[in-house]
């Protein structure tokens, strides 16, 4: 987890950070020490509360990013589907335009199979 945090921080713009590189390195050092013995800290209540808040916020942000990516993907697929379906006949449109849809349906199925 710390490697992920360190990697993401390296990708952050320096102006976005609210702490110096030296402060970040110290924080990572402390967290690396506490990963082995998490209760060996001066104030476990504050420490555990911060870790919980960080975890919840990171999870929420990750969910929002995943949702945005999924939504973009779905919109692209839907717009592509609309483009493909334009001009094609559906069973409903065939039934409305004809009393006997079976011959037309058979022709459409044969066309699809040939493609």
VEXMAR-230747 format. One line per 4 residues: number of its first residue (from 1); their letters; for each residue y, z, x of N, C-alpha, C, O. Coordinates in steps of 0.1 Angstrom, whole numbers, plus 5000, padded with zeros to 4 digits. Atoms other than C-alpha are relative to their C-alpha. Layout:
! VEXMAR-230747
NUM = A = Y:Z:X:Y:Z:X:Y:Z:X:Y:Z:X; ...
END
This chain:
! VEXMAR-230747
1 = XXXX = 4988:5000:5008:5000:5000:5000:5013:5000:5009:5022:4993:5006; 4988:5000:4991:5024:5008:5028:5002:4987:5007:5014:4983:5009; 4998:5013:4994:5018:4975:5044:5006:4990:4990:5015:4982:4994; 4994:5008:5011:5027:4958:5011:5015:5004:4999:5023:4995:4999
5 = XXXX = 4986:4996:5001:5059:4979:5009:5008:4995:5012:5019:4990:5011; 4994:5004:4988:5067:4971:5045:5003:4984:5000:5013:4980:5004; 4999:5015:5000:5061:4933:5040:5011:4996:4990:5019:4988:4993; 4990:5003:5010:5082:4933:5008:5014:5003:5005:5024:4996:5002
9 = XXXX = 4987:4996:4994:5110:4951:5026:5005:4990:5010:5017:4987:5011; 4996:5010:4990:5110:4926:5054:5006:4988:4993:5015:4981:4998; 4996:5012:5007:5115:4899:5028:5014:5002:4993:5021:4993:4989; 4988:4996:5007:5144:4918:5012:5013:4996:5008:5012:4996:5021
13 = XXXX = 4987:5002:4994:5180:4908:5020:5006:5013:5005:5005:5023:4998; 4994:4987:4995:5197:4934:5042:5010:5006:4991:5012:5018:4990; 4989:4995:5009:5226:4936:5017:4994:5007:4988:5001:5015:4981; 5007:4994:5012:5201:4946:4989:4996:5014:5003:4994:5022:4994
17 = XXXX = 5005:4987:4996:5189:4977:5008:5011:5011:4999:5022:5008:5003; 4991:4989:5000:5204:5011:5002:4998:5010:5011:5002:5021:5010; 5004:4992:4988:5191:5024:5035:4999:4991:5012:4997:4979:5011; 5001:5008:4987:5190:5014:5071:4986:4997:5003:4976:5003:4998
21 = XXXX = 5014:5003:4995:5160:5000:5089:4994:5012:5006:4982:5015:5004; 5005:4988:4994:5157:5032:5108:4996:5010:4990:4985:5017:4991; 5004:4991:5011:5156:5052:5076:4987:4996:4994:4979:5004:4990; 5013:5006:5006:5129:5029:5062:4988:5003:5009:4978:5007:5004
25 = XXXX = 5011:4998:4990:5108:5033:5094:4996:5015:4999:4984:5018:5000; 5003:4986:5001:5111:5071:5091:4992:5003:4987:4983:5011:4987; 5007:4998:5013:5101:5070:5054:4985:4995:5001:4976:5002:4996; 5014:5005:4999:5070:5049:5062:4992:5009:5009:4980:5012:5006
29 = XXXX = 5007:4991:4991:5061:5073:5090:4996:5013:4992:4984:5017:4993; 5003:4988:5008:5063:5103:5066:4989:4996:4990:4979:5004:4988; 5010:5004:5010:5043:5084:5039:4986:4998:5006:4976:5002:5001; 5013:5002:4993:5016:5074:5064:4994:5013:5004:4982:5015:5003
33 = XXXX = 5005:4987:4997:5013:5110:5074:4994:5007:4988:4984:5013:4988; 5004:4994:5013:5011:5122:5038:4988:4993:4993:4982:5000:4985; 5011:5007:5007:4985:5096:5028:4987:5007:5004:4977:5007:4996; 5012:4992:4996:4959:5117:5047:4999:5014:4994:4989:5018:4990
37 = XXXX = 5000:4986:5005:4970:5151:5035:5013:5001:4991:5023:5006:4995; 4988:5001:5009:4994:5146:5005:5006:5013:4996:5018:5013:4992; 4994:4987:5004:4999:5183:4998:5007:5006:5011:5013:5017:5009; 4993:4995:4989:5013:5189:5032:5014:4995:5001:5018:4988:5010
41 = XXXX = 4986:5004:5001:5049:5184:5022:5008:5012:4996:5003:5021:4990; 4992:4989:5003:5078:5208:5017:5002:5003:4985:5003:5015:4981; 4999:4998:5015:5081:5202:4979:4992:4991:4993:4996:4979:4990; 5010:5009:5006:5051:5188:4962:5004:4995:4986:5001:4984:4982
45 = XXXX = 4996:5003:5013:5067:5188:4928:5010:4988:5000:5008:4978:4993; 4990:5011:4998:5096:5165:4939:4993:4988:5005:4995:4977:5001; 5007:5011:4993:5073:5144:4961:4991:4993:4989:4992:4980:4988; 5009:5006:5010:5047:5138:4933:5008:4993:4989:5004:4982:4984
49 = XXXX = 4991:5006:5010:5075:5131:4908:5006:4986:5005:5006:4977:4997; 4995:5012:4994:5090:5105:4931:4990:4989:5001:4992:4977:4998; 5011:5010:4999:5057:5088:4938:4996:4995:4986:4994:4983:4985; 5003:5004:5014:5050:5087:4900:5010:4990:4995:5007:4980:4989
53 = XXXX = 4989:5009:5004:5084:5071:4893:4999:4987:5007:5001:4976:5001; 5001:5012:4993:5080:5046:4920:4989:4991:4995:4990:4979:4993; 5012:5007:5005:5045:5037:4908:5003:4993:4986:5000:4982:4984; 4998:5005:5013:5056:5033:4872:5010:4989:5000:5008:4978:4993
57 = XXXX = 4990:5011:5000:5087:5012:4880:4994:4988:5007:4997:4977:5002; 5006:5011:4993:5067:4990:4904:4991:4993:4990:4990:4981:4990; 5010:5006:5010:5040:4985:4877:5008:4992:4989:5004:4981:4985; 4992:5006:5010:5067:4977:4851:5006:4987:5005:5005:4977:4998
61 = XXXX = 4994:5012:4995:5084:4952:4873:4990:4989:5003:4993:4978:5000; 5010:5009:4997:5052:4936:4883:4995:4993:4987:4993:4981:4986; 5004:5006:5013:5042:4932:4846:5011:4990:4995:5007:4980:4990; 4990:5010:5005:5076:4916:4838:5000:4987:5008:5002:4977:5002
65 = XXXX = 5001:5012:4992:5072:4892:4867:4988:4992:4996:4989:4979:4995; 5012:5007:5005:5037:4883:4856:5002:4994:4986:4998:4982:4984; 4997:5005:5013:5049:4879:4820:5009:4987:5001:5007:4977:4994; 4991:5011:4999:5077:4856:4831:4993:4988:5006:4995:4976:5001
69 = XXXX = 5008:5011:4995:5053:4835:4852:4991:4994:4990:4990:4982:4989; 5009:5004:5010:5028:4833:4824:5008:4992:4989:5003:4982:4984; 4992:5006:5010:5055:4824:4799:5005:4986:5005:5004:4976:4997; 4996:5013:4994:5068:4796:4822:4988:4990:5000:4990:4978:4996
73 = XXXX = 5012:5008:5000:5033:4783:4826:4996:4995:4986:4993:4983:4984; 5004:5004:5013:5026:4783:4789:5010:4990:4994:5006:4981:4987; 4990:5010:5005:5059:4765:4781:4997:4987:5006:4999:4976:5000; 5003:5013:4993:5050:4738:4807:4987:4994:4993:4987:4982:4991
77 = XXXX = 5012:5006:5006:5015:4734:4792:5003:4995:4985:4999:4985:4982; 4997:5004:5014:5029:4733:4756:5009:4987:5000:5006:4979:4992; 4991:5012:5000:5056:4707:4765:4991:4988:5004:4993:4977:4999; 5009:5011:4996:5029:4686:4782:4991:4996:4989:4988:4985:4986
81 = XXXX = 5009:5002:5011:5006:4690:4752:5008:4992:4989:5003:4983:4983; 4991:5007:5009:5035:4679:4729:5001:4985:5004:5000:4976:4995; 4998:5013:4995:5040:4649:4751:4987:4991:4998:4988:4980:4994; 5013:5006:5001:5003:4640:4750:4997:4997:4985:4992:4986:4982
85 = XXXX = 5003:5001:5014:5000:4645:4712:5009:4991:4992:5005:4987:4981; 4991:5009:5008:5030:4624:4702:4993:4986:4998:4988:4980:5007; 5005:5013:5004:5018:4593:4684:4985:5001:4997:4979:4991:4993; 5015:5000:5003:4982:4605:4681:4998:5004:4986:5007:5010:4979
89 = XXXX = 5003:4997:5013:4965:4609:4648:4992:5012:4999:4983:5015:5007; 5008:4988:5003:4952:4641:4634:4991:4997:4988:4994:4988:4980; 5008:5002:5012:4925:4645:4608:5008:5002:4988:5006:4995:4978; 4991:4998:5012:4952:4658:4584:5007:4987:4997:5008:4983:4985
93 = XXXX = 4992:5012:5003:4973:4627:4588:4992:4989:4995:4996:4980:4987; 5009:5010:5004:4943:4605:4584:4997:5002:4985:4996:4992:4977; 5004:4997:5013:4933:4622:4552:5011:4997:4990:5009:4992:4979; 4989:5003:5009:4968:4619:4537:5003:4985:4998:5007:4981:4988
97 = XXXX = 4997:5014:5001:4971:4582:4545:4989:4992:4994:4991:4980:4991; 5011:5007:5004:4937:4572:4533:4991:5008:4991:4990:5020:4992; 5009:4993:5009:4912:4580:4506:4987:5002:5007:4980:5012:5004; 5012:4999:4993:4883:4575:4529:5003:5001:5015:5006:4991:5022
101 = XXXX = 4996:4997:4986:4890:4591:4563:4989:4998:5010:4991:4997:5022; 5011:5001:4991:4855:4587:4577:5000:4988:5009:4997:4989:5021; 5000:5012:4991:4858:4551:4590:5011:5001:5011:5008:4998:5022; 4989:4998:4990:4891:4559:4607:4997:5011:5010:4999:5009:5022
105 = XXXX = 5004:4989:4991:4878:4591:4621:4989:4995:5010:4990:4999:5022; 5010:5005:4992:4848:4573:4635:5006:4991:5011:5002:4992:5023; 4994:5009:4990:4870:4547:4652:5008:5008:5010:5007:5005:5022; 4993:4992:4991:4892:4574:4667:4991:5007:5010:4994:5008:5022
109 = XXXX = 5010:4993:4991:4862:4593:4681:4995:4990:5010:4993:4994:5022; 5005:5010:4991:4849:4561:4696:5011:4997:5011:5007:4995:5023; 4989:5003:4990:4883:4554:4713:5001:5011:5010:5003:5009:5022; 4999:4989:4991:4883:4589:4727:4989:5000:5010:4990:5003:5022
113 = XXX = 5012:5001:4991:4848:4585:4741:5001:4989:5010:4997:4991:5022; 4998:5011:4991:4857:4552:4757:5010:5003:5011:5009:4997:5022; 4989:4997:4990:4887:4567:4775:4994:5009:5011:5001:5013:5020
END
